[in-house]
Amino acid sequence: MQLSDILIEGPWGERHLLGLEKLSAGQIETVLNLAEHLDRVTEGGTRKLDVLRGLVVANLFFENSTRTKTSFSLAARRLGADTVDFTASSSSLSKGETFIDTALTIEAMGVHLVVCRHRTPGTPHLLARHLKSGVLNAGDGTHEHPTQGLLDILTIRRRFGHIHGLTVALVGDIRHSRVARSNIHGLLKLGARVIVCGPSTLVPQEISKLGVEVACNLDKILPEVDCVNLLRVQFERQRGAFFPSIAEYAHFFGMNGQRIRRAKDHLLVLAPGPINRGVELTPEVADGPHSAILNQVSNGLLVRMACLSLLAKEAGIQAPVAAAGGAV
Ligand code: CP
């Protein structure tokens, strides 16, 4: 099977996936539709394909990750690509090698696509300017996390069948959240109403310029909401105290059984993870019938397979044709 055999019609044309801000609604829908198609072709991600055979995907993670790194690796291997996992803490960065020299070195080993996570906003954009490879942003500081935004949107679309007309609340640490920005760009383009809600210290006022509504009382907005995405409090990015105590945060902004009972019956609860049980949501909600947290993880595999395929196509990478009678 060739890459062209699994690709479907739809606008794309991007060499890199750096964020959702610059993508059109049509391009976002191309990723979502391809993810759905790959779900069918791979029988739920269980059937391995060989459409990216010969392609090498490097995971360059300069920040910790469980979901994104594992998911990109598995997505690449499910499509027949080889993967290289780079861990900053055990690399020659400690000997003074620069970030760009590190990336160029890994690329020189025959890499075609680079997945990058870094604490500094704009790092994947910098890589895209220096490398020949296609670059996928796996989270750059507080800026964007495009594949998380796409998998969140796919999870919502799978539940409701559409995005247009839905009200989605992003609740929590909006100030430090790259997931919030990618969700905002993607959801607005697809016609959702987006409300951001959190302690006033964690919701920058200028966020309303993106086209979202700003709220500081979760109980007031909850009855209008179809989907709530509970963003983690990013303690590792905060300088100083943004609220008096975790207990107070959970009291005002945590999703719990009482709040679920006051919400719409069909409320969809998302959380990008990792979750802090008892802070953004109680275990009763995390493990309850409204929660799609593990569906998000499964959908992440489909979205990342779709993104890798689209970028491989733009890079002109084709699986080598097997010799007659040879194994594929
Ligand atoms: N949601 C997310 O990006 O999780 P990881 O940090 O585990 O990759």
Residues whose N, C-alpha, C, O or C-beta is under 5 A from the ligand:
A	BS01	CP	N64 S65 T66 R67 T68 K69 P272 G273 P274
